[in-house]
Amino acid sequence: MANTAGTNQLTNTEYTMHNGQKIPAVSFGTYAFQSDQHCYNAILHSLKLGYRSIDTAVYYKSEETVGRALMDAIADGLVQRNTVFITSKVWEDEQGYDNTLRSFEKSLKRMQIDYIDLYLIHRPIKTVSIETYKALIHLNQQGVLRGVGVSNFVEQQLQRLHDETGVFPVLNQVEMHPHHLRTKLHQFHQQHNILTQSWRPLGMGKMLTDTTVVNIAKECNKTPAQILLRWSLDKNAALAVKATSENRIAENINIFNFSLTPKQMKELDNLNQNMTYASRDAQGYDTEL
């Protein structure tokens, strides 16, 4: 878990994090599907299309569905366990050292797996997130957790984690898109070799009809969604993106055969409004931990 100098770079379709783990650039999100069966079908379809990373969380209540889909895909010979990167997260009411250990064990059982590739603190919570983080480091040392990460942390909180433990997380999952650049946070990530992973990279769809995005999509012969997703990759940020239809699931991973020009990137950056489409998730609350 020692930190190393440098910046995470996209290689083909994956990033290498500072602990040596490779994570697919695009993770399939499993938040708020209309039903477990709908979620199950979408996960299986994503695996058939080549997705090799699934993002879940205790809060999403999708871990059992992820496990069922993964086990069925393995039984059908579609994938092997070591070829699918699984991310989950400990929710705020299960934080604290001992609580986190128990929550992690429950996540393993729900997903029917014996290790998790990446486990995140879902939100920073004052007074307990340091102990939660120490629990994740312990699980990493035990070998049942491959990577220690966080979600929705800001610079002060990331620095505090390092000050208390000597370890920076391998990844911070935050809201990031052209309406919310997160410039200072992203620069902090790059300085300390923390991979940025963007959730809600389409801004809840609010940017899909933006004139700038639409025009660049026409220039690239791509869809507006693909332009926004590629923007994240060209910022050296991984993605956690959900889709419900088979067409959209396919669309969201078809972003590796082009790049945006510096001019196009600047035009998209100029859309910044420091606009979050979450309530408090990306606000950096409890910054003192």
C-alpha positions in Angstrom: 0.0 0.0 0.0 3.0 2.3 -0.1 2.4 5.4 -2.2 4.5 5.9 -5.3 5.2 9.0 -7.4 3.5 9.6 -10.7 0.2 10.0 -12.3 -2.3 7.3 -13.1 -2.5 6.8 -16.9 -5.0 5.0 -19.1 -3.4 1.9 -20.8 -5.7 0.4 -23.4 -8.8 -0.1 -21.3 -7.6 0.0 -17.7 -5.6 2.1 -15.1 -2.9 0.9 -12.8 -3.4 2.2 -9.3 -0.5 3.0 -6.9 -0.7 -0.4 -5.2 -0.1 -2.1 -8.6 -3.8 -3.1 -9.1 -5.2 -2.8 -12.5 -8.8 -1.5 -12.6 -10.9 -1.3 -15.8 -11.5 2.2 -16.9 -15.3 1.7 -17.1 -17.2 0.1 -14.2 -20.8 -0.9 -14.5 -22.9 0.9 -11.8 -25.7 -0.9 -9.9 -27.4 1.9 -8.0 -31.2 2.3 -8.1 -32.5 -0.2 -10.6 -36.2 -0.7 -10.8 -35.9 -4.3 -9.6 -33.3 -6.9 -8.7 -34.1 -8.9 -11.8 -33.6 -5.8 -14.0 -30.3 -5.2 -12.3 -29.3 -8.9 -12.7 -30.1 -8.8 -16.4 -28.2 -5.6 -16.9 -25.1 -7.0 -15.1 -25.1 -10.2 -17.2 -25.5 -8.1 -20.4 -22.6 -5.9 -19.4 -20.4 -8.9 -18.8 -21.3 -10.3 -22.2 -20.3 -7.0 -23.8 -16.9 -7.0 -22.2 -17.4 -5.0 -19.0 -15.0 -6.4 -16.4 -15.7 -4.1 -13.4 -18.9 -3.9 -11.3 -19.6 -1.1 -8.8 -21.9 -1.9 -5.9 -22.4 -0.8 -2.3 -24.2 -1.8 0.9 -26.4 1.3 0.4 -27.4 0.2 -3.1 -28.8 -3.1 -1.8 -27.4 -4.7 -5.0 -24.7 -6.8 -3.5 -26.7 -10.0 -3.5 -27.8 -9.4 -7.1 -24.2 -8.7 -8.1 -23.1 -12.0 -6.5 -25.9 -14.0 -8.2 -25.1 -12.6 -11.6 -21.3 -13.1 -11.1 -21.8 -16.7 -10.0 -24.0 -17.5 -12.9 -21.6 -15.9 -15.3 -18.8 -17.9 -13.9 -20.9 -21.1 -14.1 -21.7 -20.4 -17.7 -18.0 -19.9 -18.5 -18.5 -16.3 -19.4 -15.9 -15.0 -16.9 -13.6 -16.1 -14.1 -13.7 -14.5 -10.7 -10.2 -13.1 -11.1 -11.2 -11.4 -14.4 -14.0 -9.3 -12.8 -13.1 -6.3 -10.6 -15.6 -5.9 -7.8 -16.0 -2.6 -5.9 -18.2 -2.2 -2.9 -18.6 0.4 -0.1 -19.2 0.6 3.6 -22.2 2.8 4.4 -22.1 5.6 7.0 -24.2 3.7 9.7 -21.7 0.8 9.6 -18.5 2.8 10.0 -16.1 2.5 12.8 -13.3 -0.2 13.1 -15.3 -3.2 14.4 -18.5 -2.3 12.5 -16.5 -2.0 9.3 -15.0 -5.5 9.7 -18.5 -6.9 10.3 -20.0 -5.0 7.3 -17.2 -6.2 5.1 -17.8 -9.8 6.1 -21.5 -9.4 5.3 -20.6 -8.0 1.9 -18.5 -11.1 1.1 -21.3 -13.4 2.1 -23.9 -11.5 0.1 -21.8 -11.6 -3.0 -20.6 -15.2 -2.4 -17.0 -14.3 -2.9 -13.9 -14.7 -0.7 -12.2 -11.3 -1.5 -13.2 -7.9 -2.7 -11.0 -6.0 -5.2 -11.7 -2.5 -3.9 -13.7 -1.4 -0.8 -14.5 2.3 -0.3 -15.7 4.4 2.6 -18.9 5.6 0.9 -19.0 9.0 2.7 -16.7 10.8 5.1 -18.2 10.8 8.6 -16.7 12.9 11.4 -14.9 11.1 14.2 -15.3 7.5 12.7 -13.9 7.6 9.2 -10.3 7.3 10.4 -11.1 4.1 12.3 -13.0 2.9 9.3 -10.0 3.5 7.1 -7.7 1.7 9.6 -10.1 -1.3 9.4 -9.8 -1.3 5.6 -6.0 -1.3 5.8 -6.2 -4.3 8.2 -8.4 -6.1 5.7 -6.0 -5.3 3.0 -3.1 -6.7 5.1 -5.2 -9.9 5.6 -5.5 -10.4 1.9 -9.3 -10.4 1.7 -9.3 -6.8 0.4 -7.1 -6.0 -2.5 -7.5 -2.2 -2.6 -8.4 0.5 0.0 -10.3 3.5 -1.4 -12.8 6.2 -0.5 -15.7 8.1 -2.0 -16.7 11.7 -1.8 -13.6 12.8 0.1 -12.0 16.2 -0.4 -8.4 17.2 -0.1 -8.3 17.9 3.6 -9.9 14.6 4.4 -7.5 12.7 2.1 -4.5 14.4 3.7 -5.9 13.5 7.2 -6.1 9.8 6.2 -2.5 9.9 5.2 -1.4 11.9 8.3 -3.0 9.3 10.6 -2.0 6.1 8.7 0.8 6.9 6.3 -1.4 5.5 3.5 -3.2 7.4 0.7 -6.2 5.6 -0.8 -5.7 4.1 -4.2 -8.9 5.7 -5.5 -11.4 8.4 -4.7 -14.8 8.1 -6.3 -16.4 11.6 -6.7 -18.9 13.4 -8.8 -17.0 14.9 -11.8 -18.2 16.1 -15.2 -17.9 19.2 -17.3 -20.4 21.1 -15.1 -18.3 20.1 -12.0 -14.6 20.0 -12.9 -13.3 19.4 -9.3 -10.0 20.9 -10.5 -8.3 21.3 -7.2 -9.3 17.9 -6.0 -8.3 16.2 -9.2 -4.9 18.0 -9.0 -4.5 16.7 -5.4 -5.2 13.2 -6.7 -2.6 13.5 -9.4 0.0 14.9 -7.0 -0.5 11.9 -4.7 -1.2 9.3 -7.3 -4.8 8.7 -6.2 -7.0 7.6 -9.1 -10.1 9.7 -9.7 -13.2 7.7 -10.5 -16.1 9.7 -11.7 -19.6 8.8 -10.6 -22.6 10.5 -12.3 -20.3 11.4 -15.2 -23.3 12.4 -17.4 -24.5 14.8 -14.8 -27.9 13.0 -14.5 -28.2 13.5 -18.3 -28.4 17.3 -17.9 -25.5 17.8 -20.3 -26.7 15.5 -23.1 -28.5 18.3 -24.9 -25.9 21.0 -24.3 -25.0 22.6 -27.7 -21.3 22.3 -27.1 -21.5 18.6 -26.3 -23.9 17.9 -29.2 -21.6 19.7 -31.7 -18.5 17.8 -30.5 -20.4 14.6 -30.8 -21.2 15.4 -34.4 -17.5 16.2 -35.0 -16.4 12.8 -33.6 -19.3 10.8 -35.0 -20.2 9.7 -31.4 -23.1 10.3 -29.1 -23.2 13.1 -26.5 -22.9 10.4 -23.7 -19.8 9.0 -25.3 -18.3 12.5 -25.5 -18.9 13.1 -21.8 -17.5 9.7 -20.9 -14.4 10.1 -23.1 -13.9 13.5 -21.5 -13.4 11.8 -18.1 -10.9 9.3 -19.6 -9.0 12.1 -21.3 -8.8 13.7 -17.8 -7.2 10.5 -16.5 -10.3 9.7 -14.5 -11.9 6.2 -14.4 -15.7 5.9 -14.7 -18.6 4.3 -12.7 -21.6 4.6 -15.0 -25.0 3.0 -14.9 -27.3 2.2 -17.8 -30.6 0.4 -17.9 -31.1 -0.4 -21.6 -28.9 -2.8 -23.6 -28.2 -0.1 -26.2 -27.0 2.3 -23.5 -24.9 -0.4 -21.8 -23.2 -1.0 -25.2 -22.9 2.7 -25.9 -21.1 3.5 -22.6 -18.2 1.1 -23.2 -17.7 2.0 -26.9 -15.4 4.9 -26.0 -11.9 3.5 -26.5 -11.5 4.1 -30.2 -11.2 7.9 -30.2 -9.9 10.8 -28.1 -10.9 14.4 -27.8 -8.7 17.1 -29.1 -7.2 19.8 -26.8 -9.6 22.3 -28.4 -12.6 20.0 -27.7 -11.4 19.4 -24.1 -11.1 23.1 -23.5 -14.6 23.7 -24.9 -16.0 21.1 -22.5 -14.0 22.5 -19.6 -15.5 25.9 -20.2 -18.9 24.5 -19.4 -17.9 24.3 -15.7 -20.4 25.8 -13.3 -19.2 24.0 -10.1 -22.6 22.4 -10.3 -23.3 19.2 -8.3 -26.3 17.1 -9.1 -26.1 15.4 -5.7 -27.5 16.7 -2.4 -24.5 16.4 0.0 -22.6 13.6 -1.6 -20.1 15.8 -3.4 -20.1 18.8 -1.0 -17.1 17.9 1.1 -19.1 18.0 4.4 -17.4 17.1 7.7 -14.2 18.3 6.2 -12.4 18.1 9.6 -13.1 14.3 10.0 
